[in-house]
Amino acid sequence: MMKYIEIEKDQIPYEFELALDKGTYQFEINYNSLGDFFTVSLKKDHKLIVSGCKLVYNVPLFEGLDYLDIPRLMIRPLDTTGVNQEANYDNLSEDVFLYVLD
C-alpha cells in the first residue's frame, strides 16, 4: 500500500506538519480558483524553504529544487485508477492523491 498525504480541501488555505525523511516539515496548501490549481509552500523549523510551488499531475513536488533542504522522498500527485491526467479541485483527494514514494 502506497502512503499518501491527505489534502483537506475544505480547510484551504491551511498549514500542517508532517514528519518525512528524518525531519519535520510544515506544508502550506493554497488554491488558485482562477487557474484551478493548488500550490504548496514548504517550511522546516518554521523557516520558509519553498513558496507557492504549483502542484502538477505526475510531476514530483519540488522538482529541480534538490539543492534546498527539502524531503529526499519523492512526492508526486497521481491517480492510481488511471482516470485523471490532471490535479484540480474536483479530483484532488478524491482520485488524485499526493503519493510519497521512495
MMTF fields as JSON, N, C-alpha, C and O atoms, coordinates in Angstrom:
{
  "mmtfVersion": "1.0.0",
  "mmtfProducer": "UNKNOWN",
  "numBonds": 407,
  "numAtoms": 408,
  "numGroups": 102,
  "numChains": 1,
  "numModels": 1,
  "chainsPerModel": [1],
  "groupsPerChain": [102],
  "chainIdList": ["A"],
  "bondAtomList": [4, 2, 8, 6, 12, 10, 16, 14, 20, 18, 24, 22, 28, 26, 32, 30, 36, 34, 40, 38, 44, 42, 48, 46, 52, 50, 56, 54, 60, 58, 64, 62, 68, 66, 72, 70, 76, 74, 80, 78, 84, 82, 88, 86, 92, 90, 96, 94, 100, 98, 104, 102, 108, 106, 112, 110, 116, 114, 120, 118, 124, 122, 128, 126, 132, 130, 136, 134, 140, 138, 144, 142, 148, 146, 152, 150, 156, 154, 160, 158, 164, 162, 168, 166, 172, 170, 176, 174, 180, 178, 184, 182, 188, 186, 192, 190, 196, 194, 200, 198, 204, 202, 208, 206, 212, 210, 216, 214, 220, 218, 224, 222, 228, 226, 232, 230, 236, 234, 240, 238, 244, 242, 248, 246, 252, 250, 256, 254, 260, 258, 264, 262, 268, 266, 272, 270, 276, 274, 280, 278, 284, 282, 288, 286, 292, 290, 296, 294, 300, 298, 304, 302, 308, 306, 312, 310, 316, 314, 320, 318, 324, 322, 328, 326, 332, 330, 336, 334, 340, 338, 344, 342, 348, 346, 352, 350, 356, 354, 360, 358, 364, 362, 368, 366, 372, 370, 376, 374, 380, 378, 384, 382, 388, 386, 392, 390, 396, 394, 400, 398, 404, 402],
  "bondOrderList": [1, 1, 1, 1, 1, 1, 1, 1, 1, 1, 1, 1, 1, 1, 1, 1, 1, 1, 1, 1, 1, 1, 1, 1, 1, 1, 1, 1, 1, 1, 1, 1, 1, 1, 1, 1, 1, 1, 1, 1, 1, 1, 1, 1, 1, 1, 1, 1, 1, 1, 1, 1, 1, 1, 1, 1, 1, 1, 1, 1, 1, 1, 1, 1, 1, 1, 1, 1, 1, 1, 1, 1, 1, 1, 1, 1, 1, 1, 1, 1, 1, 1, 1, 1, 1, 1, 1, 1, 1, 1, 1, 1, 1, 1, 1, 1, 1, 1, 1, 1, 1],
  "groupList": [{"groupName": "MET", "atomNameList": ["N", "CA", "C", "O"], "elementList": ["N", "C", "C", "O"], "formalChargeList": [0, 0, 0, 0], "bondAtomList": [1, 0, 2, 1, 3, 2], "bondOrderList": [1, 1, 2], "singleLetterCode": "M", "chemCompType": "L-PEPTIDE LINKING"}, {"groupName": "LYS", "atomNameList": ["N", "CA", "C", "O"], "elementList": ["N", "C", "C", "O"], "formalChargeList": [0, 0, 0, 0], "bondAtomList": [1, 0, 2, 1, 3, 2], "bondOrderList": [1, 1, 2], "singleLetterCode": "K", "chemCompType": "L-PEPTIDE LINKING"}, {"groupName": "TYR", "atomNameList": ["N", "CA", "C", "O"], "elementList": ["N", "C", "C", "O"], "formalChargeList": [0, 0, 0, 0], "bondAtomList": [1, 0, 2, 1, 3, 2], "bondOrderList": [1, 1, 2], "singleLetterCode": "Y", "chemCompType": "L-PEPTIDE LINKING"}, {"groupName": "ILE", "atomNameList": ["N", "CA", "C", "O"], "elementList": ["N", "C", "C", "O"], "formalChargeList": [0, 0, 0, 0], "bondAtomList": [1, 0, 2, 1, 3, 2], "bondOrderList": [1, 1, 2], "singleLetterCode": "I", "chemCompType": "L-PEPTIDE LINKING"}, {"groupName": "GLU", "atomNameList": ["N", "CA", "C", "O"], "elementList": ["N", "C", "C", "O"], "formalChargeList": [0, 0, 0, 0], "bondAtomList": [1, 0, 2, 1, 3, 2], "bondOrderList": [1, 1, 2], "singleLetterCode": "E", "chemCompType": "L-PEPTIDE LINKING"}, {"groupName": "ASP", "atomNameList": ["N", "CA", "C", "O"], "elementList": ["N", "C", "C", "O"], "formalChargeList": [0, 0, 0, 0], "bondAtomList": [1, 0, 2, 1, 3, 2], "bondOrderList": [1, 1, 2], "singleLetterCode": "D", "chemCompType": "L-PEPTIDE LINKING"}, {"groupName": "GLN", "atomNameList": ["N", "CA", "C", "O"], "elementList": ["N", "C", "C", "O"], "formalChargeList": [0, 0, 0, 0], "bondAtomList": [1, 0, 2, 1, 3, 2], "bondOrderList": [1, 1, 2], "singleLetterCode": "Q", "chemCompType": "L-PEPTIDE LINKING"}, {"groupName": "PRO", "atomNameList": ["N", "CA", "C", "O"], "elementList": ["N", "C", "C", "O"], "formalChargeList": [0, 0, 0, 0], "bondAtomList": [1, 0, 2, 1, 3, 2], "bondOrderList": [1, 1, 2], "singleLetterCode": "P", "chemCompType": "L-PEPTIDE LINKING"}, {"groupName": "PHE", "atomNameList": ["N", "CA", "C", "O"], "elementList": ["N", "C", "C", "O"], "formalChargeList": [0, 0, 0, 0], "bondAtomList": [1, 0, 2, 1, 3, 2], "bondOrderList": [1, 1, 2], "singleLetterCode": "F", "chemCompType": "L-PEPTIDE LINKING"}, {"groupName": "LEU", "atomNameList": ["N", "CA", "C", "O"], "elementList": ["N", "C", "C", "O"], "formalChargeList": [0, 0, 0, 0], "bondAtomList": [1, 0, 2, 1, 3, 2], "bondOrderList": [1, 1, 2], "singleLetterCode": "L", "chemCompType": "L-PEPTIDE LINKING"}, {"groupName": "ALA", "atomNameList": ["N", "CA", "C", "O"], "elementList": ["N", "C", "C", "O"], "formalChargeList": [0, 0, 0, 0], "bondAtomList": [1, 0, 2, 1, 3, 2], "bondOrderList": [1, 1, 2], "singleLetterCode": "A", "chemCompType": "L-PEPTIDE LINKING"}, {"groupName": "GLY", "atomNameList": ["N", "CA", "C", "O"], "elementList": ["N", "C", "C", "O"], "formalChargeList": [0, 0, 0, 0], "bondAtomList": [1, 0, 2, 1, 3, 2], "bondOrderList": [1, 1, 2], "singleLetterCode": "G", "chemCompType": "PEPTIDE LINKING"}, {"groupName": "THR", "atomNameList": ["N", "CA", "C", "O"], "elementList": ["N", "C", "C", "O"], "formalChargeList": [0, 0, 0, 0], "bondAtomList": [1, 0, 2, 1, 3, 2], "bondOrderList": [1, 1, 2], "singleLetterCode": "T", "chemCompType": "L-PEPTIDE LINKING"}, {"groupName": "ASN", "atomNameList": ["N", "CA", "C", "O"], "elementList": ["N", "C", "C", "O"], "formalChargeList": [0, 0, 0, 0], "bondAtomList": [1, 0, 2, 1, 3, 2], "bondOrderList": [1, 1, 2], "singleLetterCode": "N", "chemCompType": "L-PEPTIDE LINKING"}, {"groupName": "SER", "atomNameList": ["N", "CA", "C", "O"], "elementList": ["N", "C", "C", "O"], "formalChargeList": [0, 0, 0, 0], "bondAtomList": [1, 0, 2, 1, 3, 2], "bondOrderList": [1, 1, 2], "singleLetterCode": "S", "chemCompType": "L-PEPTIDE LINKING"}, {"groupName": "VAL", "atomNameList": ["N", "CA", "C", "O"], "elementList": ["N", "C", "C", "O"], "formalChargeList": [0, 0, 0, 0], "bondAtomList": [1, 0, 2, 1, 3, 2], "bondOrderList": [1, 1, 2], "singleLetterCode": "V", "chemCompType": "L-PEPTIDE LINKING"}, {"groupName": "HIS", "atomNameList": ["N", "CA", "C", "O"], "elementList": ["N", "C", "C", "O"], "formalChargeList": [0, 0, 0, 0], "bondAtomList": [1, 0, 2, 1, 3, 2], "bondOrderList": [1, 1, 2], "singleLetterCode": "H", "chemCompType": "L-PEPTIDE LINKING"}, {"groupName": "CYS", "atomNameList": ["N", "CA", "C", "O"], "elementList": ["N", "C", "C", "O"], "formalChargeList": [0, 0, 0, 0], "bondAtomList": [1, 0, 2, 1, 3, 2], "bondOrderList": [1, 1, 2], "singleLetterCode": "C", "chemCompType": "L-PEPTIDE LINKING"}, {"groupName": "ARG", "atomNameList": ["N", "CA", "C", "O"], "elementList": ["N", "C", "C", "O"], "formalChargeList": [0, 0, 0, 0], "bondAtomList": [1, 0, 2, 1, 3, 2], "bondOrderList": [1, 1, 2], "singleLetterCode": "R", "chemCompType": "L-PEPTIDE LINKING"}],
  "groupTypeList": [0, 0, 1, 2, 3, 4, 3, 4, 1, 5, 6, 3, 7, 2, 4, 8, 4, 9, 10, 9, 5, 1, 11, 12, 2, 6, 8, 4, 3, 13, 2, 13, 14, 9, 11, 5, 8, 8, 12, 15, 14, 9, 1, 1, 5, 16, 1, 9, 3, 15, 14, 11, 17, 1, 9, 15, 2, 13, 15, 7, 9, 8, 4, 11, 9, 5, 2, 9, 5, 3, 7, 18, 9, 0, 3, 18, 7, 9, 5, 12, 12, 11, 15, 13, 6, 4, 10, 13, 2, 5, 13, 9, 14, 4, 5, 15, 8, 9, 2, 15, 9, 5],
  "groupIdList": [1, 2, 3, 4, 5, 6, 7, 8, 9, 10, 11, 12, 13, 14, 15, 16, 17, 18, 19, 20, 21, 22, 23, 24, 25, 26, 27, 28, 29, 30, 31, 32, 33, 34, 35, 36, 37, 38, 39, 40, 41, 42, 43, 44, 45, 46, 47, 48, 49, 50, 51, 52, 53, 54, 55, 56, 57, 58, 59, 60, 61, 62, 63, 64, 65, 66, 67, 68, 69, 70, 71, 72, 73, 74, 75, 76, 77, 78, 79, 80, 81, 82, 83, 84, 85, 86, 87, 88, 89, 90, 91, 92, 93, 94, 95, 96, 97, 98, 99, 100, 101, 102],
  "secStructList": [7, 7, 3, 3, 3, 7, 7, 7, 4, 4, 4, 7, 1, 3, 3, 3, 3, 3, 3, 3, 6, 6, 3, 3, 3, 3, 3, 3, 3, 3, 3, 3, 6, 6, 6, 6, 3, 3, 3, 3, 3, 3, 3, 3, 6, 6, 3, 3, 3, 3, 3, 3, 3, 3, 7, 7, 6, 6, 1, 7, 6, 6, 6, 6, 7, 6, 6, 1, 1, 7, 7, 1, 1, 3, 3, 3, 3, 3, 3, 6, 6, 1, 7, 7, 1, 1, 7, 7, 6, 6, 6, 5, 6, 6, 6, 3, 3, 3, 3, 3, 3, 7],
  "xCoordList": [0.837, 0.0, 0.879, 1.792, 0.585, 1.367, 0.867, -0.329, 1.817, 1.492, 1.201, 1.883, 0.191, -0.108, -0.415, -0.735, -0.308, -0.593, -2.012, -2.335, -2.844, -4.254, -4.343, -3.806, -5.018, -5.266, -6.721, -7.628, -6.934, -8.291, -8.735, -8.471, -9.414, -9.786, -10.668, -10.575, -11.527, -12.428, -11.687, -12.273, -10.411, -9.604, -8.714, -8.123, -8.613, -7.694, -8.107, -9.298, -7.164, -5.728, -5.427, -6.019, -4.504, -4.127, -2.716, -2.119, -2.198, -0.841, -0.892, -1.691, -0.027, 0.067, 1.519, 2.329, 1.835, 3.184, 3.206, 2.235, 4.336, 4.482, 5.935, 6.859, 6.121, 7.462, 7.804, 7.147, 8.85, 9.29, 10.8, 11.444, 11.37, 12.792, 13.652, 14.532, 13.391, 14.149, 14.08, 15.008, 12.981, 12.773, 11.292, 10.465, 10.957, 9.561, 9.398, 10.111, 8.458, 8.223, 6.827, 5.916, 6.676, 5.373, 4.984, 5.719, 3.828, 3.29, 2.142, 1.267, 2.137, 1.012, 0.364, 1.029, -0.938, -1.691, -2.58, -3.31, -2.51, -3.37, -3.996, -3.528, -5.067, -5.779, -5.999, -6.424, -5.708, -5.96, -7.215, -7.185, -8.32, -9.597, -9.664, -10.382, -8.945, -8.958, -8.269, -8.758, -7.145, -6.411, -6.753, -6.297, -7.556, -7.939, -6.706, -6.573, -5.799, -4.634, -4.276, -4.687, -3.508, -3.059, -1.591, -0.833, -1.202, 0.208, 0.578, -0.254, 1.856, 2.366, 3.597, 4.522, 3.597, 4.785, 5.34, 4.589, 6.655, 7.318, 8.218, 8.985, 8.105, 8.964, 9.584, 9.023, 10.74, 11.344, 11.754, 12.393, 11.383, 11.601, 10.991, 11.521, 9.857, 9.093, 9.867, 9.546, 10.894, 11.643, 11.298, 11.395, 10.892, 10.447, 11.573, 12.677, 11.272, 12.205, 11.738, 12.52, 10.46, 9.874, 8.518, 7.735, 8.252, 6.976, 6.18, 6.683, 4.94, 3.999, 4.367, 4.201, 4.862, 5.199, 3.897, 3.093, 3.69, 2.458, 2.429, 3.413, 1.287, 1.076, 0.617, -0.458, 1.441, 1.164, 1.079, 1.94, 0.039, -0.184, 1.048, 1.619, 1.449, 2.535, 3.917, 4.855, 4.046, 5.343, 5.717, 4.926, 6.922, 7.324, 7.242, 7.713, 6.647, 6.583, 8.005, 8.821, 8.301, 9.632, 10.682, 11.867, 10.269, 11.209, 12.224, 11.876, 13.482, 14.551, 15.051, 15.907, 14.525, 14.911, 15.72, 15.721, 16.402, 17.169, 18.29, 18.769, 18.707, 19.762, 19.247, 20.036, 17.929, 17.328, 17.115, 17.245, 16.793, 16.569, 15.14, 14.317, 14.863, 13.54, 13.611, 14.705, 12.454, 12.484, 13.084, 12.819, 13.886, 14.52, 13.573, 13.864, 12.451, 11.43, 10.681, 10.462, 10.292, 9.538, 8.055, 7.468, 7.471, 6.037, 5.456, 5.831, 4.525, 4.027, 2.504, 1.974, 1.784, 0.329, -0.016, 0.338, -0.716, -1.062, -2.492, -3.064, -3.043, -4.342, -4.116, -3.855, -4.213, -3.946, -5.06, -4.881, -6.214, -7.277, -6.991, -7.55, -6.111, -5.785, -6.804, -6.681, -7.807, -8.872, -8.435, -8.702, -7.769, -7.421, -5.997, -5.107, -5.808, -4.484, -4.093, -3.154, -4.821, -4.506, -4.952, -5.773, -4.394, -4.79, -5.549, -5.0, -6.813, -7.621, -8.52, -8.451, -9.357, -10.17, -11.123, -11.342, -11.683, -12.667, -12.076, -12.746, -10.811, -10.284, -9.225, -8.927, -8.645, -7.629, -8.27, -9.299, -7.653, -8.138, -9.443, -10.128, -9.777, -10.892, -10.299, -10.41, -9.673, -8.965, -7.466, -6.652, -7.11, -5.699, -5.21, -5.823, -4.099, -3.516, -2.038, -1.411, -1.489, -0.052, 0.655, 0.74, 1.159, 1.815, 3.253, 3.958, 3.684, 5.062, 5.771, 5.424, 6.767, 7.456, 8.909, 9.539, 9.442, 10.854, 11.737, 12.961],
  "yCoordList": [-1.193, 0.0, 1.253, 1.391, 2.144, 3.372, 4.4, 4.517, 5.134, 6.18, 7.48, 7.8, 8.217, 9.496, 10.558, 10.26, 11.796, 12.947, 13.395, 13.752, 13.375, 13.781, 15.307, 15.977, 15.843, 17.281, 17.525, 16.974, 18.355, 18.677, 19.96, 21.064, 19.794, 20.939, 21.95, 23.15, 21.471, 22.395, 23.239, 24.159, 22.945, 23.712, 24.756, 25.595, 24.717, 25.582, 27.031, 27.33, 27.952, 27.726, 27.248, 27.728, 26.299, 25.804, 25.252, 25.043, 25.022, 24.507, 23.287, 23.226, 22.315, 21.136, 20.69, 21.015, 19.939, 19.404, 17.942, 17.212, 17.527, 16.149, 15.725, 16.411, 14.581, 14.024, 13.208, 12.216, 13.651, 12.979, 12.956, 13.963, 11.823, 11.771, 12.331, 13.161, 11.875, 12.272, 13.763, 14.329, 14.39, 15.806, 16.087, 15.31, 17.193, 17.619, 18.88, 19.866, 18.829, 19.928, 20.49, 19.789, 21.763, 22.397, 22.642, 23.278, 22.129, 22.299, 23.297, 23.173, 24.278, 25.208, 24.989, 25.061, 24.721, 24.427, 25.617, 26.122, 26.055, 27.123, 26.673, 25.732, 27.364, 27.032, 28.297, 29.322, 28.224, 29.318, 28.969, 28.108, 29.638, 29.282, 29.728, 29.112, 30.769, 31.205, 30.182, 29.887, 29.644, 28.658, 27.228, 26.306, 27.02, 25.689, 24.824, 23.714, 25.375, 24.602, 24.904, 25.917, 24.006, 24.12, 24.516, 24.206, 25.206, 25.487, 24.994, 24.935, 24.642, 24.131, 24.945, 25.094, 25.463, 26.1, 25.162, 24.448, 25.169, 24.244, 25.001, 25.878, 24.643, 25.2, 24.055, 22.962, 24.319, 23.393, 24.229, 25.27, 23.767, 24.551, 25.945, 26.927, 26.01, 27.238, 28.291, 29.478, 27.854, 28.741, 28.353, 27.186, 29.345, 29.102, 28.544, 29.087, 27.447, 26.826, 27.074, 27.504, 26.8, 26.951, 27.631, 27.278, 28.609, 29.327, 29.129, 29.37, 28.691, 28.626, 27.708, 28.077, 26.523, 25.536, 24.956, 24.4, 25.084, 24.591, 23.071, 22.413, 22.527, 21.085, 20.674, 21.073, 19.872, 19.447, 17.922, 17.232, 17.408, 15.967, 15.243, 15.646, 14.174, 13.273, 13.941, 13.368, 15.131, 15.813, 15.865, 16.324, 15.396, 15.418, 16.838, 17.804, 16.935, 18.203, 18.628, 17.802, 19.895, 20.47, 19.939, 19.915, 19.51, 19.01, 20.093, 21.257, 19.681, 20.6, 21.451, 22.316, 21.214, 22.015, 21.191, 21.483, 20.168, 19.257, 19.954, 19.429, 21.111, 21.851, 22.507, 22.972, 22.542, 23.101, 22.002, 20.819, 22.384, 21.435, 20.888, 21.152, 20.112, 19.522, 18.043, 17.484, 17.389, 15.946, 15.219, 15.585, 14.2, 13.435, 12.405, 11.829, 12.17, 11.284, 12.023, 13.23, 11.303, 11.927, 12.008, 11.038, 13.177, 13.388, 13.719, 14.712, 12.863, 13.008, 12.871, 11.897, 13.829, 13.7, 12.685, 12.855, 11.623, 10.538, 10.064, 10.222, 9.48, 8.818, 7.349, 6.999, 6.498, 5.071, 4.388, 3.255, 5.054, 4.48, 4.693, 3.999, 5.664, 5.948, 6.802, 7.025, 7.287, 8.073, 9.513, 10.05, 10.138, 11.56, 11.754, 10.946, 12.853, 13.218, 14.62, 15.215, 15.141, 16.445, 16.464, 15.654, 17.403, 17.584, 18.897, 19.961, 18.817, 20.03, 19.893, 18.905, 20.9, 20.912, 19.718, 19.154, 19.337, 18.253, 16.891, 16.062, 16.649, 15.295, 15.145, 14.021, 16.25, 16.108, 15.582, 16.087, 14.573, 13.869, 13.116, 12.704, 12.942, 12.078, 10.879, 9.736, 11.163, 10.143, 10.434, 9.515, 11.712, 12.13, 12.412, 13.181, 11.78, 11.956, 12.285, 11.986, 12.905, 13.194, 11.977, 11.828, 11.114, 9.893, 10.164, 10.921, 9.542, 9.632, 8.363, 7.258, 8.534, 7.401, 7.365, 8.411, 6.171, 6.031, 6.241, 6.16],
  "zCoordList": [0.0, 0.0, 0.0, 0.814, -0.917, -1.009, 0.001, 0.267, 0.547, 1.506, 0.744, -0.23, 1.191, 0.553, 1.599, 2.75, 1.163, 2.014, 1.719, 0.586, 2.723, 2.578, 2.561, 3.443, 1.558, 1.477, 1.834, 1.21, 2.842, 3.291, 2.599, 3.076, 1.469, 0.631, 1.347, 1.089, 2.251, 2.961, 3.995, 4.567, 4.245, 5.203, 4.519, 5.198, 3.21, 2.449, 2.58, 2.493, 2.788, 2.953, 4.373, 5.34, 4.484, 5.805, 5.78, 4.723, 6.99, 7.146, 8.055, 8.99, 7.766, 8.622, 8.695, 7.827, 9.747, 9.92, 9.539, 9.739, 8.984, 8.569, 8.757, 8.319, 9.418, 9.593, 8.353, 8.039, 7.653, 6.435, 6.4, 6.693, 6.048, 5.754, 6.898, 6.673, 8.104, 9.298, 9.607, 10.184, 9.221, 9.534, 9.654, 9.178, 10.286, 10.373, 9.538, 9.725, 8.625, 7.687, 7.891, 8.33, 7.564, 7.57, 6.106, 5.35, 5.733, 4.389, 4.462, 5.319, 3.577, 3.476, 2.112, 1.078, 2.124, 0.903, 0.567, 1.419, -0.682, -1.182, -2.493, -3.133, -2.882, -4.107, -4.926, -4.392, -6.224, -7.151, -7.937, -8.817, -7.618, -8.243, -9.708, -10.496, -10.087, -11.493, -12.391, -13.481, -11.945, -12.739, -12.394, -13.068, -11.347, -10.859, -10.58, -11.095, -9.736, -9.334, -7.884, -7.319, -7.308, -5.929, -5.902, -6.821, -4.836, -4.606, -3.212, -2.306, -3.071, -1.806, -1.434, -2.232, -0.227, 0.324, 1.385, 2.05, 1.538, 2.449, 3.409, 3.013, 4.68, 5.721, 6.508, 6.587, 7.084, 8.033, 9.226, 9.075, 10.425, 11.644, 11.497, 12.015, 10.775, 10.552, 9.773, 9.837, 9.034, 8.139, 6.714, 6.337, 5.921, 4.553, 3.686, 3.651, 2.987, 2.047, 0.614, -0.234, 0.351, -0.978, -0.816, 0.066, -1.678, -1.613, -2.898, -3.995, -2.751, -3.868, -5.007, -6.169, -4.71, -5.739, -6.301, -5.554, -7.615, -8.239, -8.232, -8.571, -7.842, -7.827, -9.23, -9.678, -9.921, -11.298, -11.331, -10.785, -11.974, -12.04, -12.58, -13.593, -11.897, -12.269, -12.324, -12.878, -11.762, -11.675, -10.198, -9.374, -9.858, -8.449, -7.859, -8.461, -6.697, -5.984, -5.645, -5.238, -5.81, -5.555, -6.525, -6.192, -7.728, -8.729, -9.083, -9.281, -9.156, -9.508, -8.357, -8.547, -7.17, -6.004, -5.009, -3.814, -5.497, -4.635, -3.866, -2.861, -4.323, -3.636, -2.35, -1.528, -2.183, -0.971, 0.068, -0.243, 1.28, 2.377, 2.311, 3.187, 1.241, 1.04, 1.39, 1.462, 1.613, 1.866, 0.663, -0.482, 0.922, -0.159, -0.754, -1.803, -0.102, -0.653, -1.754, -1.658, -2.793, -3.873, -3.493, -3.012, -3.717, -3.5, -4.87, -5.495, -5.331, -6.693, -6.714, -6.18, -7.322, -7.459, -8.542, -9.709, -8.134, -9.052, -8.827, -7.749, -9.877, -9.816, -10.142, -11.293, -9.145, -9.37, -10.161, -10.61, -10.344, -11.169, -12.647, -13.496, -12.962, -14.357, -15.071, -16.276, -14.366, -14.989, -15.254, -16.329, -14.289, -14.384, -14.879, -14.615, -15.606, -16.099, -15.643, -16.172, -14.658, -14.082, -12.629, -12.2, -11.889, -10.491, -10.409, -10.695, -10.018, -9.877, -8.644, -7.914, -8.433, -7.219, -7.155, -6.083, -8.292, -8.304, -7.964, -7.349, -8.365, -8.183, -7.092, -6.69, -6.6, -5.557, -4.279, -3.831, -3.71, -2.517, -2.774, -1.837, -4.05, -4.453, -5.203, -4.76, -6.336, -7.118, -7.194, -7.285, -7.155, -7.222, -5.812, -5.072, -5.449, -4.124, -4.257, -5.274, -3.215, -3.169, -2.585, -1.366, -3.452, -3.004, -2.61, -3.278, -1.523, -1.033, -1.5, -1.083, -2.371, -2.982, -2.547, -2.393, -2.347, -2.002, -3.209, -3.1]
}
